[in-house]
Amino acid sequence: MVEITEVAIVGAGVMGSGIAQIAARAGYRTRLFDAAPGAADRGVARTLESLARAAEKGRATVEECAAAKKNLTAATSLETAVRGAHLIIEAAPESLALKRELFAKLSDHAAPETILATNTSSLSITEIASAAKNPERVIGLHFFNPPPVMKLLEIVVGERTALLVVATARAIGARLGKDCIVVRDVAGFATSRLGVAIAIEAMRMFEEGVASAEEIDRAMELGYNHPMGPLKLTDHVGLDVRLAIAEHLCGELGERFRPPQVLRRLVRAGKLGKKAGEGFYKY
Ligand SMILES: NC(=O)c1ccc[n+]([C@@H]2O[C@H](COP(=O)([O-])OP(=O)(O)OC[C@H]3O[C@@H](n4cnc5c(N)ncnc54)[C@H](O)[C@@H]3O)[C@@H](O)[C@H]2O)c1
């Protein structure tokens, strides 16, 4: 197994910055790249602030913060980010065309043995992998939001992913302090499929006036011990993100995943959830 010491994260948004934080904290030399000018620098700054807060609350030591700070840098180009990387984690927007284009480029610039991982929530790993020169090195590493807090790492195995890459992914997950599950590459994997199924049903109930958003959420929080109800969780994930996933699952798995009208209406109105100040709730 290749020893992983150098990690490149492509996409410095919500997920990329969070993944960079845990990678740097776990001791990987981590380079963060984003296509938008200044975004990688902002991602690094956010990450360091988040680590400092963790230290204040006693969830990280000052030494861990200093080490993470040393390990984490912003890269100015895709080439410099991926050069010499043993592991690349892509966290760019959820678009198959964009991810395929990126994986073609990544496999051009990276060494042949580099592991190419995608943080996609729902797209086919096999389809993304087929755009790369070496599809057997491509795997899904599905982190959850926020990456430093959420314990799960869903490892998604594409049709052509090599067994050694799966074993390495498990070892990486363990070093990042995550509990791993390994699932086959089917639409929505295990998590998004179940999560979106519950959220869609909650939205239909909201539309039908079965109960208010608060009451629907409390049903699951208090009745089933879910830490967050499905509508509140949709606000946190982003309604646009959930709509894209539901549309994809509807195409792949059938009508039961057809996005409810209320979801389309809120997205059209720019009510994308917490990040926009309003979704099913006001913030
Ligand atoms: N937000 C969530 O809760 C969540 C959870 C799990 C997985 N995901 C998945 O993670 C991925 C990223 O989601 P996010 O919420 O962080 O999105 P985001 O919009 O916050 O961040 C995406 C970043 O990618 C950058 N980008 C766009 N094109 C790029 C390119 N060609 N090269 C490099 N960077 C590029 C954007 O500038 C942006 O900063 C998606 O595939 C999403 O499905 C999201």
PDBQT file of the ligand as one rigid body, heavy atoms in Angstrom, charges set to zero:
ROOT
HETATM    1  N1  LIG A 301     -23.097  20.471   1.370  1.00  0.00    +0.000 N 
HETATM    2  C1  LIG A 301     -23.309  19.259   1.875  1.00  0.00    +0.000 C 
HETATM    3  O1  LIG A 301     -23.993  19.074   2.879  1.00  0.00    +0.000 OA
HETATM    4  C2  LIG A 301     -22.635  18.058   1.233  1.00  0.00    +0.000 A 
HETATM    5  C3  LIG A 301     -22.511  16.875   1.971  1.00  0.00    +0.000 A 
HETATM    6  C4  LIG A 301     -21.849  15.784   1.392  1.00  0.00    +0.000 A 
HETATM    7  C5  LIG A 301     -21.354  15.865   0.105  1.00  0.00    +0.000 A 
HETATM    8  N2  LIG A 301     -21.510  17.022  -0.601  1.00  0.00    +0.000 N 
HETATM    9  C6  LIG A 301     -20.943  17.067  -1.968  1.00  0.00    +0.000 C 
HETATM   10  O2  LIG A 301     -19.712  17.763  -1.891  1.00  0.00    +0.000 OA
HETATM   11  C7  LIG A 301     -19.483  18.453  -3.120  1.00  0.00    +0.000 C 
HETATM   12  C8  LIG A 301     -19.243  19.924  -2.817  1.00  0.00    +0.000 C 
HETATM   13  O3  LIG A 301     -20.347  20.451  -2.141  1.00  0.00    +0.000 OA
HETATM   14  P1  LIG A 301     -20.264  21.803  -1.290  1.00  0.00    +0.000 P 
HETATM   15  O4  LIG A 301     -21.528  21.878  -0.526  1.00  0.00    +0.000 OA
HETATM   16  O5  LIG A 301     -18.952  21.922  -0.604  1.00  0.00    +0.000 OA
HETATM   17  O6  LIG A 301     -20.332  22.890  -2.481  1.00  0.00    +0.000 OA
HETATM   18  P2  LIG A 301     -19.865  24.422  -2.463  1.00  0.00    +0.000 P 
HETATM   19  O7  LIG A 301     -20.648  25.090  -3.532  1.00  0.00    +0.000 OA
HETATM   20  O8  LIG A 301     -19.867  24.974  -1.077  1.00  0.00    +0.000 OA
HETATM   21  O9  LIG A 301     -18.323  24.334  -2.925  1.00  0.00    +0.000 OA
HETATM   22  C9  LIG A 301     -17.921  23.965  -4.199  1.00  0.00    +0.000 C 
HETATM   23  C10 LIG A 301     -16.637  24.713  -4.511  1.00  0.00    +0.000 C 
HETATM   24  O10 LIG A 301     -16.091  24.196  -5.726  1.00  0.00    +0.000 OA
HETATM   25  C11 LIG A 301     -15.534  25.264  -6.458  1.00  0.00    +0.000 C 
HETATM   26  N3  LIG A 301     -15.400  24.865  -7.857  1.00  0.00    +0.000 N 
HETATM   27  C12 LIG A 301     -16.294  24.967  -8.874  1.00  0.00    +0.000 A 
HETATM   28  N4  LIG A 301     -15.759  24.432 -10.001  1.00  0.00    +0.000 NA
HETATM   29  C13 LIG A 301     -14.505  24.008  -9.685  1.00  0.00    +0.000 A 
HETATM   30  C14 LIG A 301     -13.453  23.401 -10.434  1.00  0.00    +0.000 A 
HETATM   31  N5  LIG A 301     -13.593  23.097 -11.710  1.00  0.00    +0.000 N 
HETATM   32  N6  LIG A 301     -12.295  23.120  -9.791  1.00  0.00    +0.000 NA
HETATM   33  C15 LIG A 301     -12.142  23.431  -8.476  1.00  0.00    +0.000 A 
HETATM   34  N7  LIG A 301     -13.102  23.995  -7.729  1.00  0.00    +0.000 NA
HETATM   35  C16 LIG A 301     -14.265  24.275  -8.317  1.00  0.00    +0.000 A 
HETATM   36  C17 LIG A 301     -16.485  26.421  -6.217  1.00  0.00    +0.000 C 
HETATM   37  O11 LIG A 301     -15.851  27.672  -6.481  1.00  0.00    +0.000 OA
HETATM   38  C18 LIG A 301     -16.848  26.224  -4.739  1.00  0.00    +0.000 C 
HETATM   39  O12 LIG A 301     -15.988  26.954  -3.886  1.00  0.00    +0.000 OA
HETATM   40  C19 LIG A 301     -20.700  18.170  -4.007  1.00  0.00    +0.000 C 
HETATM   41  O13 LIG A 301     -20.416  17.075  -4.832  1.00  0.00    +0.000 OA
HETATM   42  C20 LIG A 301     -21.781  17.811  -2.995  1.00  0.00    +0.000 C 
HETATM   43  O14 LIG A 301     -22.779  16.981  -3.528  1.00  0.00    +0.000 OA
HETATM   44  C21 LIG A 301     -22.122  18.124  -0.068  1.00  0.00    +0.000 A 
ENDROOT
TORSDOF 0
